[in-house]
């Protein structure tokens, strides 16, 4: 699993690449559990990279108060992702 964060003025995006069904279920359940605790909700989608790899993307638009940073940090720590570009 690896992650990448992109941020602009009021926009922030977290992409998490995972491999296989087991990792996918872990990533999706973790995201659902954590994002459900917050009032702001992300737009999300999944992209197919290869036969075995997928990426789930979370985007927050108009994040004036920059709440998404704490949400992303919690997701990354919970999934034990050490490196996030």
VMD Tcl script that builds the backbone (N, CA, C; Angstrom):
set m [mol new atoms 255]
animate dup $m
set s [atomselect $m all]
$s set {name element resname resid chain x y z} {
  {N N UNK 1 A 0.843 -1.169 0.000}
  {CA C UNK 1 A 0.000 0.000 0.000}
  {C C UNK 1 A 0.888 1.232 0.000}
  {N N UNK 2 A 0.480 2.224 -0.777}
  {CA C UNK 2 A 1.172 3.502 -0.709}
  {C C UNK 2 A 0.163 4.618 -0.924}
  {N N UNK 3 A 0.549 5.823 -0.531}
  {CA C UNK 3 A -0.382 6.946 -0.584}
  {C C UNK 3 A 0.294 8.188 -1.131}
  {N N UNK 4 A -0.544 9.074 -1.665}
  {CA C UNK 4 A -0.060 10.345 -2.186}
  {C C UNK 4 A -1.108 11.405 -1.870}
  {N N UNK 5 A -0.639 12.568 -1.412}
  {CA C UNK 5 A -1.536 13.680 -1.101}
  {C C UNK 5 A -1.200 14.839 -2.024}
  {N N UNK 6 A -2.235 15.458 -2.547}
  {CA C UNK 6 A -2.080 16.667 -3.357}
  {C C UNK 6 A -2.976 17.734 -2.759}
  {N N UNK 7 A -2.434 18.932 -2.627}
  {CA C UNK 7 A -3.192 19.991 -1.978}
  {C C UNK 7 A -3.027 21.298 -2.731}
  {N N UNK 8 A -4.124 22.020 -2.841}
  {CA C UNK 8 A -4.122 23.368 -3.383}
  {C C UNK 8 A -4.869 24.243 -2.392}
  {N N UNK 9 A -5.220 25.426 -2.792}
  {CA C UNK 9 A -5.781 26.389 -1.849}
  {C C UNK 9 A -6.969 25.858 -1.049}
  {N N UNK 10 A -8.026 25.395 -1.688}
  {CA C UNK 10 A -9.198 24.883 -0.973}
  {C C UNK 10 A -9.513 23.445 -1.369}
  {N N UNK 11 A -8.567 22.796 -1.973}
  {CA C UNK 11 A -8.763 21.447 -2.507}
  {C C UNK 11 A -7.667 20.541 -1.989}
  {N N UNK 12 A -8.049 19.329 -1.565}
  {CA C UNK 12 A -7.055 18.361 -1.123}
  {C C UNK 12 A -7.506 16.976 -1.581}
  {N N UNK 13 A -6.518 16.169 -1.976}
  {CA C UNK 13 A -6.813 14.846 -2.517}
  {C C UNK 13 A -5.845 13.825 -1.940}
  {N N UNK 14 A -6.379 12.691 -1.517}
  {CA C UNK 14 A -5.584 11.561 -1.040}
  {C C UNK 14 A -5.835 10.385 -1.969}
  {N N UNK 15 A -4.751 9.811 -2.475}
  {CA C UNK 15 A -4.833 8.618 -3.320}
  {C C UNK 15 A -4.119 7.488 -2.601}
  {N N UNK 16 A -4.782 6.349 -2.482}
  {CA C UNK 16 A -4.184 5.178 -1.840}
  {C C UNK 16 A -4.222 4.019 -2.827}
  {N N UNK 17 A -3.036 3.537 -3.172}
  {CA C UNK 17 A -2.925 2.388 -4.069}
  {C C UNK 17 A -2.869 1.123 -3.226}
  {N N UNK 18 A -3.614 0.119 -3.659}
  {CA C UNK 18 A -3.630 -1.143 -2.935}
  {C C UNK 18 A -3.659 -2.289 -3.927}
  {N N UNK 19 A -3.316 -3.468 -3.428}
  {CA C UNK 19 A -3.250 -4.645 -4.286}
  {C C UNK 19 A -4.069 -5.773 -3.687}
  {N N UNK 20 A -4.962 -6.329 -4.472}
  {CA C UNK 20 A -5.738 -7.485 -4.049}
  {C C UNK 20 A -7.001 -7.143 -3.291}
  {N N UNK 21 A -7.848 -8.137 -3.191}
  {CA C UNK 21 A -9.164 -7.986 -2.560}
  {C C UNK 21 A -9.059 -7.682 -1.070}
  {N N UNK 22 A -8.160 -8.389 -0.377}
  {CA C UNK 22 A -8.018 -8.203 1.067}
  {C C UNK 22 A -7.599 -6.778 1.416}
  {N N UNK 23 A -6.558 -6.279 0.736}
  {CA C UNK 23 A -6.110 -4.907 0.982}
  {C C UNK 23 A -7.205 -3.920 0.615}
  {N N UNK 24 A -7.908 -4.174 -0.475}
  {CA C UNK 24 A -8.982 -3.293 -0.896}
  {C C UNK 24 A -10.080 -3.188 0.143}
  {N N UNK 25 A -10.466 -4.311 0.715}
  {CA C UNK 25 A -11.497 -4.305 1.751}
  {C C UNK 25 A -11.026 -3.551 2.984}
  {N N UNK 26 A -9.754 -3.729 3.353}
  {CA C UNK 26 A -9.193 -3.023 4.504}
  {C C UNK 26 A -9.188 -1.518 4.261}
  {N N UNK 27 A -8.713 -1.098 3.093}
  {CA C UNK 27 A -8.653 0.324 2.769}
  {C C UNK 27 A -10.052 0.933 2.784}
  {N N UNK 28 A -10.988 0.306 2.096}
  {CA C UNK 28 A -12.347 0.857 1.994}
  {C C UNK 28 A -13.057 0.899 3.340}
  {N N UNK 29 A -12.926 -0.146 4.136}
  {CA C UNK 29 A -13.589 -0.148 5.445}
  {C C UNK 29 A -12.967 0.890 6.376}
  {N N UNK 30 A -11.658 1.067 6.299}
  {CA C UNK 30 A -10.982 2.079 7.117}
  {C C UNK 30 A -11.447 3.472 6.722}
  {N N UNK 31 A -11.492 3.738 5.430}
  {CA C UNK 31 A -11.949 5.039 4.944}
  {C C UNK 31 A -13.384 5.302 5.393}
  {N N UNK 32 A -14.255 4.324 5.221}
  {CA C UNK 32 A -15.663 4.495 5.613}
  {C C UNK 32 A -15.796 4.776 7.102}
  {N N UNK 33 A -15.067 4.016 7.905}
  {CA C UNK 33 A -15.136 4.165 9.352}
  {C C UNK 33 A -14.670 5.555 9.793}
  {N N UNK 34 A -13.569 6.009 9.234}
  {CA C UNK 34 A -12.998 7.292 9.658}
  {C C UNK 34 A -13.793 8.473 9.112}
  {N N UNK 35 A -14.134 8.458 7.824}
  {CA C UNK 35 A -14.846 9.606 7.251}
  {C C UNK 35 A -16.254 9.758 7.827}
  {N N UNK 36 A -16.839 8.674 8.297}
  {CA C UNK 36 A -18.196 8.760 8.862}
  {C C UNK 36 A -18.223 9.538 10.177}
  {N N UNK 37 A -17.082 9.711 10.818}
  {CA C UNK 37 A -17.016 10.443 12.087}
  {C C UNK 37 A -17.048 11.960 11.904}
  {N N UNK 38 A -16.873 12.415 10.668}
  {CA C UNK 38 A -16.746 13.846 10.407}
  {C C UNK 38 A -17.953 14.370 9.630}
  {N N UNK 39 A -18.224 15.660 9.812}
  {CA C UNK 39 A -19.346 16.292 9.122}
  {C C UNK 39 A -19.058 16.489 7.631}
  {N N UNK 40 A -17.817 16.833 7.294}
  {CA C UNK 40 A -17.500 17.030 5.880}
  {C C UNK 40 A -17.304 15.671 5.220}
  {N N UNK 41 A -17.809 15.547 4.023}
  {CA C UNK 41 A -17.751 14.265 3.307}
  {C C UNK 41 A -16.968 14.436 2.016}
  {N N UNK 42 A -16.116 13.466 1.697}
  {CA C UNK 42 A -15.326 13.563 0.468}
  {C C UNK 42 A -16.081 13.028 -0.739}
  {N N UNK 43 A -15.640 13.459 -1.899}
  {CA C UNK 43 A -16.007 12.776 -3.121}
  {C C UNK 43 A -14.994 11.649 -3.249}
  {N N UNK 44 A -15.424 10.464 -3.665}
  {CA C UNK 44 A -14.478 9.361 -3.769}
  {C C UNK 44 A -14.755 8.538 -5.016}
  {N N UNK 45 A -13.691 7.942 -5.513}
  {CA C UNK 45 A -13.796 7.044 -6.655}
  {C C UNK 45 A -12.612 6.091 -6.645}
  {N N UNK 46 A -12.745 5.008 -7.375}
  {CA C UNK 46 A -11.695 3.994 -7.467}
  {C C UNK 46 A -11.279 3.848 -8.928}
  {N N UNK 47 A -9.981 3.749 -9.145}
  {CA C UNK 47 A -9.427 3.566 -10.488}
  {C C UNK 47 A -8.674 2.240 -10.548}
  {N N UNK 48 A -8.820 1.570 -11.656}
  {CA C UNK 48 A -8.129 0.306 -11.913}
  {C C UNK 48 A -6.781 0.636 -12.570}
  {N N UNK 49 A -5.665 0.209 -11.952}
  {CA C UNK 49 A -4.334 0.499 -12.490}
  {C C UNK 49 A -3.804 -0.660 -13.324}
  {N N UNK 50 A -3.939 -1.861 -12.794}
  {CA C UNK 50 A -3.454 -3.053 -13.489}
  {C C UNK 50 A -4.357 -4.222 -13.111}
  {N N UNK 51 A -3.969 -5.420 -13.507}
  {CA C UNK 51 A -4.769 -6.599 -13.176}
  {C C UNK 51 A -4.941 -6.791 -11.675}
  {N N UNK 52 A -3.959 -6.344 -10.911}
  {CA C UNK 52 A -4.013 -6.577 -9.463}
  {C C UNK 52 A -4.064 -5.307 -8.628}
  {N N UNK 53 A -3.751 -4.141 -9.209}
  {CA C UNK 53 A -3.675 -2.899 -8.433}
  {C C UNK 53 A -4.817 -1.952 -8.744}
  {N N UNK 54 A -5.298 -1.305 -7.691}
  {CA C UNK 54 A -6.328 -0.275 -7.798}
  {C C UNK 54 A -5.929 0.918 -6.941}
  {N N UNK 55 A -6.578 2.035 -7.189}
  {CA C UNK 55 A -6.356 3.245 -6.396}
  {C C UNK 55 A -7.710 3.788 -5.979}
  {N N UNK 56 A -7.834 4.099 -4.706}
  {CA C UNK 56 A -9.024 4.799 -4.224}
  {C C UNK 56 A -8.606 6.247 -3.976}
  {N N UNK 57 A -9.452 7.177 -4.414}
  {CA C UNK 57 A -9.148 8.602 -4.321}
  {C C UNK 57 A -10.234 9.290 -3.505}
  {N N UNK 58 A -9.795 10.097 -2.544}
  {CA C UNK 58 A -10.703 10.928 -1.749}
  {C C UNK 58 A -10.386 12.383 -2.053}
  {N N UNK 59 A -11.411 13.166 -2.355}
  {CA C UNK 59 A -11.211 14.581 -2.649}
  {C C UNK 59 A -12.148 15.423 -1.796}
  {N N UNK 60 A -11.589 16.462 -1.225}
  {CA C UNK 60 A -12.387 17.445 -0.509}
  {C C UNK 60 A -12.244 18.773 -1.255}
  {N N UNK 61 A -13.373 19.346 -1.626}
  {CA C UNK 61 A -13.407 20.631 -2.310}
  {C C UNK 61 A -13.886 21.679 -1.312}
  {N N UNK 62 A -13.436 22.894 -1.479}
  {CA C UNK 62 A -13.825 23.997 -0.588}
  {C C UNK 62 A -13.530 23.691 0.876}
  {N N UNK 63 A -12.379 23.106 1.129}
  {CA C UNK 63 A -11.957 22.772 2.495}
  {C C UNK 63 A -11.272 23.986 3.109}
  {N N UNK 64 A -12.052 25.020 3.349}
  {CA C UNK 64 A -11.544 26.293 3.842}
  {C C UNK 64 A -10.842 26.132 5.189}
  {N N UNK 65 A -11.399 25.324 6.073}
  {CA C UNK 65 A -10.836 25.139 7.410}
  {C C UNK 65 A -9.766 24.057 7.470}
  {N N UNK 66 A -9.463 23.465 6.338}
  {CA C UNK 66 A -8.428 22.438 6.217}
  {C C UNK 66 A -8.642 21.260 7.171}
  {N N UNK 67 A -9.882 20.839 7.288}
  {CA C UNK 67 A -10.221 19.694 8.132}
  {C C UNK 67 A -9.736 18.375 7.538}
  {N N UNK 68 A -9.634 18.314 6.230}
  {CA C UNK 68 A -9.285 17.067 5.565}
  {C C UNK 68 A -7.891 16.566 5.952}
  {N N UNK 69 A -6.992 17.452 6.282}
  {CA C UNK 69 A -5.638 17.039 6.667}
  {C C UNK 69 A -5.646 16.078 7.845}
  {N N UNK 70 A -6.432 16.384 8.849}
  {CA C UNK 70 A -6.526 15.511 10.023}
  {C C UNK 70 A -7.172 14.178 9.669}
  {N N UNK 71 A -8.159 14.212 8.778}
  {CA C UNK 71 A -8.824 12.986 8.343}
  {C C UNK 71 A -7.837 12.107 7.577}
  {N N UNK 72 A -7.103 12.712 6.648}
  {CA C UNK 72 A -6.115 11.960 5.869}
  {C C UNK 72 A -5.038 11.372 6.773}
  {N N UNK 73 A -4.583 12.153 7.732}
  {CA C UNK 73 A -3.553 11.672 8.655}
  {C C UNK 73 A -4.052 10.461 9.443}
  {N N UNK 74 A -5.294 10.513 9.888}
  {CA C UNK 74 A -5.865 9.393 10.637}
  {C C UNK 74 A -5.965 8.138 9.759}
  {N N UNK 75 A -6.381 8.309 8.520}
  {CA C UNK 75 A -6.482 7.176 7.589}
  {C C UNK 75 A -5.107 6.567 7.349}
  {N N UNK 76 A -4.131 7.403 7.069}
  {CA C UNK 76 A -2.770 6.938 6.776}
  {C C UNK 76 A -2.173 6.203 7.972}
  {N N UNK 77 A -2.340 6.751 9.169}
  {CA C UNK 77 A -1.808 6.103 10.376}
  {C C UNK 77 A -2.523 4.776 10.651}
  {N N UNK 78 A -3.835 4.751 10.489}
  {CA C UNK 78 A -4.600 3.537 10.747}
  {C C UNK 78 A -4.193 2.410 9.795}
  {N N UNK 79 A -3.894 2.766 8.554}
  {CA C UNK 79 A -3.476 1.776 7.560}
  {C C UNK 79 A -1.978 1.460 7.628}
  {N N UNK 80 A -1.268 2.077 8.569}
  {CA C UNK 80 A 0.174 1.866 8.745}
  {C C UNK 80 A 0.966 2.145 7.471}
  {N N UNK 81 A 0.612 3.224 6.791}
  {CA C UNK 81 A 1.350 3.641 5.600}
  {C C UNK 81 A 2.483 4.557 6.077}
  {N N UNK 82 A 3.712 4.092 5.856}
  {CA C UNK 82 A 4.885 4.837 6.342}
  {C C UNK 82 A 5.285 5.985 5.438}
  {N N UNK 83 A 5.143 5.812 4.131}
  {CA C UNK 83 A 5.584 6.824 3.187}
  {C C UNK 83 A 4.389 7.358 2.424}
  {N N UNK 84 A 4.238 8.661 2.463}
  {CA C UNK 84 A 3.155 9.327 1.744}
  {C C UNK 84 A 3.768 10.496 1.003}
  {N N UNK 85 A 3.759 10.426 -0.303}
  {CA C UNK 85 A 4.333 11.507 -1.124}
  {C C UNK 85 A 3.413 12.705 -1.171}
}
mol reanalyze $m
mol bondsrecalc $m
mol representation Tube
mol addrep $m
